[in-house]
Structure formats: C-alpha cells, structure tokens
Amino acid sequence: MDNLDVRRRFSNRLFGHGVEIGPGHVPFPVPPGVAVRYVDRWEPSENGALFPELGESPGFPEPDIVSNLDEDRLGGLADESQDFVIASHVIEHLANPLAMLVDIYRVLRPDGLLILLVPDRHVTFDRDRSPTSLAHLVDEYERDVRAVDDAHITEFVLAIRTVGEGEPENREVTAEEIDAHRRRSVHVHVWNVFEFTALLDHAATKLGVHWEVLDTMKPGEEGTHGNEFGWLLARRPPPIPPASERKRHRWAWSRSRSR
C-alpha cells in the first residue's frame, strides 16, 4: 500500500466535472472520465519562481481559473454548478476557512462531493504551534476577512523558526520576509482532527453548510502521507428539525484516538 491509496479511494467516488482549488505541484488523482479544472492564484512559471527548491520542472498545472482564493474565493463559479470540489492541504492556507466552506457548499450541486484534506498539526512543522480556536475563525468570518495579515505570517515564521542552525530565535521578522511568505502562502491556521471538527460543526449548525460523511481519512492511516486527516463529504440540504433537535454530526471516529 502506498501513500496515495486513500486518495484513490476517495477519488473513485468522483463523477462528472468539478474543480480542485490550490492544486500545488502534485494535483489530486482523479479517475478516467472525470473532468477536473484547476483554480489557483499563480501561473506555473510564477509558482516555479516562488518555489525554486522544487527544481526546474515541479509540475504545477496551468490554472483554468486564476483566482486569489482569499479575495475572490470561488466567485468565478456559479451556484450549484460543480459535481465535486477538491480541497487538499489548502484550507489551512486561507485567511477565512469558514467563508471558503460556505462558498464550496454554494457551488456544489445537491449531492455533490467535497474531498477535504487537512494537515495534522501534531506531525508537521506546526507541531509547536497552538491550535486555531473556533472563536478566532468565527471572528474572521463575521468580519469577512479577505487577506492574511502580517500578524498571522509573523506568528508562523516565529513558530517554525529553527533554533541552533545559525538562525536566532528572537530575530525580528522583516517586511521582506513577510511579503515573501505571503506570496508563497503559509499555514495560517492549524488544527488536529478534533479541533477541526468544531469548525465543521459550526458551519453545519450556524451557517447551513450540511454534509453527509461518506468516508474518512484517519490521522496516521496507512495509505496516506501520515501527516493528515480528512473526509469525503456529500452536500446535503439542511435538516427539517429545529437546531435544538439536531443530532451531532459524526465527522470523525471514536474520540479515544484523540491525542
């Protein structure tokens, strides 16, 4: 079993045509007969210049829709126009994750699918960072934040700065560093699986973003990169009962797996 097995399991459920947002240099695998378009901020040459460590032919696909996902979100797509949306290791880069979840729900047709993969902060370079609170995310949503501010980028740089390799831990983060990291994009927000489920619960109960869980990618699951978790979700209409009578969404598995 290789580290793409769960991705293939998810993608085998895809149908029709849809989009992958922020595909990076390794787009998500899709099966034959499925049409995918790419939504990204940069052309391949621009991405290559931003990430020279990936070599001369890093494999960034040509975007079909050029969009700043923070400013524009999925504004170039019509309501209920997509059979699926793939968001693999992208939502943590966004200034306003809740707003993106709302927009993904908007562009999906009824019963359309969302593949949502998120890095696990415990096993990435984010391991020493504090989780992003739900209150913080709700505040950004209510203020309709559309840009990553300097404070977020500075927190990222200071949190991941390596000590003991000639880089003083308390060195001031320069304006040039902030601009470079903003262009390359950083992990603005970080979670483990149970922290992220609070975000999904809020979107469902407060914002009308309702999903059915079709499959899950468990933290550390065989057949993954080992540093991620995620879901295959189907867009569903809001439930008929009032909010006080709704059952809690089953986003994940037993909480005994919590770290």
Sequence and secondary structure as in RCSB ss.txt:
>XXXX:A:sequence
MDNLDVRRRFSNRLFGHGVEIGPGHVPFPVPPGVAVRYVDRWEPSENGALFPELGESPGFPEPDIVSNLDEDRLG
GLADESQDFVIASHVIEHLANPLAMLVDIYRVLRPDGLLILLVPDRHVTFDRDRSPTSLAHLVDEYERDVRAVDD
AHITEFVLAIRTVGEGEPENREVTAEEIDAHRRRSVHVHVWNVFEFTALLDHAATKLGVHWEVLDTMKPGEEGTH
GNEFGWLLARRPPPIPPASERKRHRWAWSRSRSR
>XXXX:A:secstr
  TTHHHHHHHTT  SEEEEES TTS     TT EEEEEESS HHHHHHH GGG S       SEE  TTTTTTT
TS TT EEEEEEES GGG S HHHHHHHHHHHEEEEEEEEEEEEBGGGSTTTTS    HHHHHHHHHTT  S  H
HHHHHHHHHH  SSSS  TT    HHHHHHHHHH    S B HHHHHHHHHHHHHHH   EEEEEEE TT TTS 
SSEEEEEEEE    SS GGG      SS GGG  
